[in-house]
Amino acid sequence: MSQPDFSELAAGAVVVSLPMNVRFRGITEREAVLFEGPNGWAEWSPFVEYEDAEARIWLNAALDQAFGPKRRVGKVNINATLPAVAPSQVAELLGQFDEFDTVKIKVAEPSQTIEDDLARVAAVRLAYPEVKIRIDANGGYSVEQALEVAGRVGSLDYFEQPCLTIGELAELRVQLRGEVRIAADESVRKVEDSMAVVHAGAADVLVLKAQPLGGVTNALAIANECGLPVTVSSALETRIGMQGGLALATALGGDTAHGLGTESFFVDREPFGQLADLERRSWWLERLERVLAI
């Protein structure tokens, strides 16, 4: 795949800003750069605090989407995703999703307690007693806290990134003795990272995100090498970037519920027409030129 130059990308680039229904990952607006290639539109949306080297990996994913192998998107089972909200908001937010058999619940929000997390899970169980439950701590618990939560939360499909480091995940997995599956997400960002998780015995499941892993091509290579079950998850993309995750899930096959339902967090799911202001457009294009040169 040949890399286009900056002027080619910038000429038709659209910088968008999508307001969100609820605060998620600490933000209320999602910004992205959209550009077009032979495969159609692609998205580059590294979070604003990321350093250029990490943003370059996300740019590789957008280039793969626009200029790389064309990928098929088929029917994919999607889990509902619940932010770290109060129990009183559970029914309203999950009601925005279509049919689902699995819910991923965010826990370990810095301003909240374990009791808040358990109350949120209990509210989901009460409203949807038949669904599978996953909880996602984004590395926010210590090993001791994760053990407490695992012992009190009830049956789980899996516990996603309960602790920050691979060593902590491996220690927790030993102490849980197979009673709860551990899924690694933040610990998996590069090919070598994914295999470090496997070699350390730190996870039962890998959560792969196409954009942070450099695109569908790279993510598929990780999935094929790791020998573990894989769930595909969103990096809070617009519906343009979400096509990468859907293509990855399609290529993997099976009936796993993937975390690709975050479009419901946007006030308006259609990104075109929700243009960023001129100052933000300039910021993103300057960033694009700088990162593309790496």
Residue pairs with C-beta under 8 A, 6 or more apart in sequence:
1 63
1 64
1 67
1 68
2 67
3 63
3 67
3 292
4 37
4 63
4 67
5 292
6 288
6 289
6 292
6 293
9 35
9 288
9 292
10 285
10 288
10 289
12 35
12 36
13 33
13 34
13 35
13 285
13 288
14 33
14 34
14 35
14 271
14 272
14 275
15 31
15 32
15 33
15 34
15 275
15 276
15 280
15 281
15 284
15 285
16 31
16 32
16 33
16 34
16 238
16 271
16 272
16 274
16 275
16 276
17 29
17 30
17 31
17 274
17 275
17 276
17 277
17 280
18 29
18 30
18 31
18 32
18 238
18 266
18 267
18 268
18 271
18 274
19 28
19 29
19 266
19 267
19 268
19 274
20 27
20 28
20 29
20 30
20 265
20 266
20 267
21 96
21 264
21 265
21 266
21 267
22 83
22 85
22 89
22 93
22 265
23 83
24 83
24 236
24 262
24 265
25 47
25 236
27 47
30 45
30 236
30 238
30 266
31 45
31 48
31 276
31 280
31 284
32 43
32 44
32 45
32 237
32 238
32 240
32 241
32 271
33 43
33 44
33 45
33 62
33 284
33 285
33 288
34 41
34 42
34 43
34 44
34 238
34 240
34 271
34 272
35 41
35 42
35 44
35 62
35 66
36 42
36 66
37 63
37 65
37 66
37 67
38 66
38 67
39 65
39 66
39 67
39 68
39 70
39 71
40 66
41 66
41 240
42 62
42 63
42 65
42 66
42 240
42 241
42 244
43 62
43 65
43 211
43 237
43 238
43 240
43 241
43 244
44 58
44 59
44 61
44 62
44 288
45 58
45 211
45 235
45 236
45 237
45 238
45 241
46 54
46 55
46 58
46 59
46 211
50 58
52 287
52 290
52 291
52 294
53 294
54 212
55 287
55 291
56 291
56 294
57 189
57 190
57 212
57 213
57 214
58 211
58 212
58 214
58 235
59 288
59 291
59 292
60 214
60 215
60 218
61 210
61 211
61 212
61 213
61 214
61 215
61 216
61 218
61 244
62 211
62 215
62 241
63 215
64 214
64 215
64 216
64 217
64 218
64 244
65 215
65 216
65 241
65 243
65 244
68 215
68 216
68 217
69 216
69 217
71 216
71 243
71 244
71 247
71 248
71 250
71 251
72 247
72 250
72 251
73 243
73 246
73 247
73 250
74 250
76 246
76 249
76 250
76 258
76 260
77 101
77 102
77 255
77 256
77 257
77 258
78 97
78 98
78 100
78 257
78 258
78 259
78 260
78 261
79 100
79 101
79 102
79 103
79 104
79 134
79 257
79 258
79 259
79 261
80 94
80 97
80 100
80 102
80 103
80 104
80 131
80 261
81 103
81 104
81 106
81 234
81 259
81 261
81 262
81 265
82 90
82 93
82 94
82 103
82 104
82 105
82 106
82 120
82 124
83 93
83 106
83 265
84 106
84 107
84 108
84 109
84 112
84 116
84 117
84 120
85 93
85 120
86 120
87 119
87 120
87 122
87 123
88 123
90 120
90 123
90 124
90 127
91 123
91 127
94 103
94 124
94 127
94 128
96 264
97 261
97 264
100 131
100 257
100 261
101 130
101 131
101 132
101 257
102 131
102 132
102 133
102 134
102 157
102 257
103 124
103 128
103 131
103 132
103 133
103 134
104 134
104 135
104 136
104 160
104 259
105 117
105 120
105 121
105 124
105 133
105 134
105 135
105 136
106 135
106 136
106 138
107 117
107 120
107 121
107 135
107 136
107 137
107 140
107 141
107 149
108 117
108 137
108 138
108 139
108 140
108 141
108 145
108 162
109 116
109 117
109 140
110 140
114 145
114 148
114 149
117 135
117 149
117 153
118 149
118 152
118 153
121 133
121 135
121 153
121 154
124 131
124 133
125 133
125 154
132 157
132 257
133 153
133 154
133 155
133 156
133 157
134 156
134 157
134 158
134 159
134 160
134 183
135 149
135 153
135 156
135 159
135 160
136 160
136 161
136 185
137 146
137 149
137 159
137 160
137 161
137 162
137 163
138 161
138 185
138 186
139 161
139 162
139 163
139 164
139 165
139 186
140 164
141 149
141 162
141 163
142 163
142 168
143 163
143 168
143 171
143 172
143 175
146 159
146 162
146 163
146 172
147 172
147 175
147 176
149 159
149 162
150 156
150 159
150 162
150 176
150 179
150 180
156 180
156 181
157 181
158 180
158 181
158 182
158 183
158 204
158 205
159 180
159 181
159 182
159 183
160 183
160 185
160 207
161 169
161 183
161 184
161 185
161 186
161 187
161 207
162 169
162 172
162 182
163 169
163 172
164 186
165 187
166 184
166 187
166 196
166 197
166 200
166 202
167 200
167 202
169 182
169 184
169 187
169 197
169 200
169 202
169 203
170 200
170 201
170 202
172 182
173 182
173 201
173 202
173 203
173 204
174 201
176 182
181 204
181 205
182 202
182 203
182 204
182 205
183 203
183 204
183 205
183 206
183 207
183 231
184 197
184 202
184 203
184 205
184 206
184 207
185 207
185 209
185 233
187 193
187 196
187 197
187 202
187 203
188 194
188 197
188 206
188 207
188 208
188 213
188 222
189 212
189 213
190 213
191 218
191 221
191 222
191 225
194 206
194 208
194 222
194 225
194 226
195 225
195 226
197 203
197 206
197 226
198 226
198 227
198 228
203 228
204 228
204 229
205 228
205 229
205 230
205 231
206 222
206 223
206 226
206 228
206 229
206 230
206 231
207 230
207 231
207 232
207 233
207 259
208 219
208 222
208 223
208 230
208 231
208 232
208 233
208 248
209 219
209 232
209 233
209 234
209 235
209 245
210 216
210 219
210 232
210 235
210 244
210 245
210 247
210 248
211 235
211 237
211 241
211 244
212 235
213 219
213 222
215 244
216 244
216 247
216 248
216 251
219 232
219 248
220 248
220 251
220 252
223 230
223 248
223 252
229 256
230 252
230 256
231 256
231 257
231 258
231 259
232 245
232 248
232 249
232 252
232 258
232 259
232 260
233 245
233 258
233 259
233 260
234 242
234 245
234 259
234 260
234 261
234 262
235 241
235 245
236 262
236 265
237 244
237 245
237 262
238 263
238 266
238 269
238 271
239 263
239 269
239 270
239 271
240 271
242 260
242 262
242 263
245 258
245 260
246 260
249 256
249 258
249 260
263 269
268 274
275 281
276 284
